[in-house]
Amino acid sequence: MGDFNEIISSSEKSGGPLRSNPRLQAFRSAISDCNLEDMGAVGGSFTWCNSSTQERLDRGLASPAWRDVFSFSRVVHLAPSRSDHVPLMLEVRTEPCVVFPRRRRFRFEEMWTNHSMFSQVMEQSWTQPQMGNPLLQVCQRIKDTGSTLLEWDRAVFSSRKADLELTRQQLQQLLQKPYDPADQLEKTRLSGKLYELISVSYIGDSTHVLSG
């Protein structure tokens, strides 16, 4: 699974010069010679773009034997990130997916580290006195620090994360449309905004710092 830098058919390309049929056939033959098959994907037709074209260059390939064992697996096109390629996620399943309600999982956010008060929030939580043996104290510190970061995230980053999600959705909609030169200016603007929301340092407001 990954970037093969080639398409299987002309339907996987929009805009730019046409691919020659011998070139497409060569890629299809290479897949067949390796006894692999394309897994398809959920979430849009294209995985890469530049200023003049959009293509499905990234895909998952599997052998028939693997598909027989993991027959309910699928490849998902995720929302755009920093790269000009759409991220791929492989869901490996032997049975149909059943979704159960569950509590929110803790996920560490890279953008937290760019906030001016991140170190202080971490230190305030980690240095709180704990009871019990050293191992239990470490486990409790990890749990308490995770809870503190999630609370801090809701207080400080909720509007930024909503803006990030909206920008990703808007960019993804443009990336999945057939190529249109009229969309390029908006695509460039959204890509720049997305990169800024993900990576540019965030100067926080000290009033949001949580006390012990």
C-alpha positions as CSV (number, residue, x, y, z in Angstrom):
1,M,0.0,0.0,0.0
2,G,1.3,3.5,-0.9
3,D,2.3,5.7,-3.7
4,F,2.9,3.8,-7.0
5,N,3.2,6.9,-9.1
6,E,1.0,5.4,-11.7
7,I,-2.7,4.9,-12.6
8,I,-4.5,1.9,-13.8
9,S,-7.0,3.6,-16.1
10,S,-7.7,7.0,-17.6
11,S,-10.7,7.3,-15.2
12,E,-8.2,7.7,-12.4
13,K,-6.9,11.0,-13.8
14,S,-8.5,14.4,-14.4
15,G,-6.6,17.2,-16.2
16,G,-3.1,17.3,-17.6
17,P,-1.8,15.3,-20.6
18,L,-3.3,11.9,-21.2
19,R,-1.4,8.7,-20.3
20,S,-0.5,6.4,-23.1
21,N,-2.4,3.0,-23.2
22,P,0.9,1.0,-23.2
23,R,2.0,2.7,-20.0
24,L,-1.3,1.9,-18.3
25,Q,-1.2,-1.7,-19.5
26,A,2.3,-2.1,-18.2
27,F,1.2,-1.2,-14.7
28,R,-1.8,-3.5,-14.9
29,S,0.4,-6.3,-16.1
30,A,2.9,-5.7,-13.2
31,I,0.0,-6.0,-10.7
32,S,-1.3,-9.2,-12.4
33,D,2.2,-10.7,-12.6
34,C,2.6,-10.3,-8.8
35,N,-0.8,-12.0,-8.3
36,L,-2.3,-8.9,-6.7
37,E,-5.5,-7.0,-7.1
38,D,-6.6,-3.5,-6.4
39,M,-8.5,-3.1,-3.1
40,G,-10.5,-0.1,-4.2
41,A,-11.0,2.7,-1.7
42,V,-13.6,4.6,0.3
43,G,-13.6,8.4,0.3
44,G,-13.0,9.9,-3.1
45,S,-11.5,9.2,-6.6
46,F,-8.1,11.0,-6.4
47,T,-5.2,10.9,-4.0
48,W,-2.7,13.4,-5.4
49,C,-2.9,16.8,-7.2
50,N,-0.7,19.6,-8.5
51,S,-1.6,22.8,-10.3
52,S,-2.8,21.1,-13.5
53,T,-4.0,17.6,-12.7
54,Q,-5.5,15.2,-10.1
55,E,-4.7,11.5,-10.0
56,R,-5.2,8.3,-8.0
57,L,-1.5,7.5,-7.5
58,D,-1.9,5.8,-4.1
59,R,-3.6,2.5,-3.6
60,G,-3.7,-0.8,-1.7
61,L,-3.0,-4.1,-3.4
62,A,-3.6,-7.5,-2.0
63,S,-3.3,-11.2,-3.1
64,P,-6.5,-13.3,-3.4
65,A,-5.3,-15.5,-0.6
66,W,-5.0,-12.4,1.7
67,R,-8.4,-11.2,0.7
68,D,-9.9,-14.5,1.5
69,V,-8.7,-14.3,5.1
70,F,-9.3,-10.6,5.6
71,S,-12.3,-10.3,3.3
72,F,-13.9,-7.3,5.1
73,S,-10.8,-5.1,4.9
74,R,-10.8,-1.8,3.1
75,V,-8.7,1.2,2.2
76,V,-9.9,4.6,3.3
77,H,-8.9,8.0,1.8
78,L,-8.5,10.3,4.8
79,A,-8.7,14.1,4.9
80,P,-5.8,16.1,3.4
81,S,-2.9,17.0,5.6
82,R,0.5,18.6,4.9
83,S,1.4,16.4,1.9
84,D,0.1,16.8,-1.7
85,H,-1.0,13.1,-1.3
86,V,-4.1,12.1,0.5
87,P,-3.3,9.9,3.5
88,L,-4.4,6.2,3.2
89,M,-5.7,4.1,6.1
90,L,-6.0,0.3,5.8
91,E,-8.7,-1.3,8.0
92,V,-7.9,-5.0,8.4
93,R,-10.9,-7.1,9.3
94,T,-12.0,-10.7,9.1
95,E,-15.6,-9.9,10.0
96,P,-18.0,-7.0,9.4
97,C,-17.3,-4.0,11.5
98,V,-19.7,-3.5,14.4
99,V,-19.5,0.0,16.0
100,F,-20.1,0.2,19.7
101,P,-20.5,3.5,21.7
102,R,-17.3,4.2,23.6
103,R,-15.5,6.9,25.5
104,R,-13.3,9.3,23.8
105,R,-9.7,7.9,23.4
106,F,-6.8,10.0,24.4
107,R,-4.8,11.2,21.4
108,F,-1.8,13.5,21.8
109,E,-2.1,16.5,19.5
110,E,1.0,17.9,17.9
111,M,-0.4,21.4,17.9
112,W,-0.4,21.4,21.7
113,T,3.4,21.6,21.8
114,N,3.3,24.9,19.8
115,H,1.2,26.6,22.4
116,S,3.1,29.0,24.6
117,M,1.7,27.5,27.8
118,F,2.0,23.8,27.0
119,S,5.1,23.2,29.2
120,Q,3.4,24.9,32.1
121,V,0.2,22.9,31.8
122,M,2.2,19.7,31.6
123,E,4.4,20.6,34.6
124,Q,1.4,21.6,36.8
125,S,-0.3,18.3,36.2
126,W,2.7,16.0,36.3
127,T,4.0,17.4,39.6
128,Q,0.8,17.0,41.6
129,P,1.5,14.8,44.8
130,Q,0.5,11.2,44.4
131,M,0.0,8.4,46.9
132,G,1.0,4.7,46.7
133,N,4.1,2.9,45.5
134,P,6.2,4.5,42.7
135,L,4.7,2.5,39.9
136,L,1.1,3.4,40.9
137,Q,2.2,7.0,41.2
138,V,3.5,7.0,37.6
139,C,0.3,5.4,36.3
140,Q,-1.8,8.0,38.1
141,R,0.3,10.9,36.8
142,I,-0.1,9.6,33.3
143,K,-3.9,9.3,33.7
144,D,-4.2,12.7,35.4
145,T,-2.0,14.5,32.9
146,G,-4.1,13.0,30.0
147,S,-7.3,14.2,31.6
148,T,-5.8,17.7,32.1
149,L,-4.6,17.9,28.5
150,L,-8.1,17.0,27.2
151,E,-9.7,19.6,29.4
152,W,-7.1,22.2,28.3
153,D,-7.7,21.1,24.7
154,R,-11.5,21.8,25.0
155,A,-10.8,25.2,26.6
156,V,-8.1,26.5,24.2
157,F,-8.3,24.6,20.8
158,S,-12.0,24.0,20.2
159,S,-12.5,26.8,17.7
160,R,-9.1,26.1,16.0
161,K,-9.9,22.4,15.6
162,A,-13.3,23.2,14.2
163,D,-11.7,25.6,11.7
164,L,-9.1,22.8,10.8
165,E,-11.9,20.3,10.2
166,L,-13.9,22.7,8.0
167,T,-10.8,23.6,6.0
168,R,-10.0,19.9,5.5
169,Q,-13.5,19.2,4.3
170,Q,-13.5,22.1,1.9
171,L,-10.2,21.1,0.4
172,Q,-11.2,17.4,0.2
173,Q,-14.3,18.4,-1.8
174,L,-12.2,20.3,-4.3
175,L,-9.6,17.5,-4.6
176,Q,-12.4,15.0,-5.4
177,K,-13.9,17.1,-8.2
178,P,-12.8,16.7,-11.8
179,Y,-9.9,19.1,-12.5
180,D,-11.0,22.6,-13.1
181,P,-8.5,25.5,-13.5
182,A,-11.0,27.8,-11.9
183,D,-10.6,25.9,-8.6
184,Q,-6.9,26.3,-8.4
185,L,-6.8,29.7,-6.5
186,E,-9.2,28.4,-3.9
187,K,-7.3,25.1,-3.6
188,T,-4.0,27.0,-3.0
189,R,-5.6,29.2,-0.4
190,L,-7.1,26.2,1.5
191,S,-3.9,24.3,1.3
192,G,-2.0,27.2,2.8
193,K,-4.6,27.7,5.5
194,L,-4.5,24.0,6.4
195,Y,-0.7,24.0,6.7
196,E,-0.8,27.1,8.9
197,L,-3.4,25.5,11.2
198,I,-1.4,22.3,11.5
199,S,2.1,23.6,11.9
200,V,2.4,27.3,12.7
201,S,3.2,28.2,16.3
202,Y,0.1,29.1,18.3
203,I,0.5,31.9,20.8
204,G,-1.9,31.1,23.6
205,D,-3.8,33.1,26.2
206,S,-2.5,32.6,29.7
207,T,-6.0,32.9,31.1
208,H,-6.6,29.3,29.8
209,V,-3.9,27.7,31.9
210,L,-5.4,25.2,34.4
211,S,-4.3,25.3,38.0
212,G,-3.8,22.3,40.2
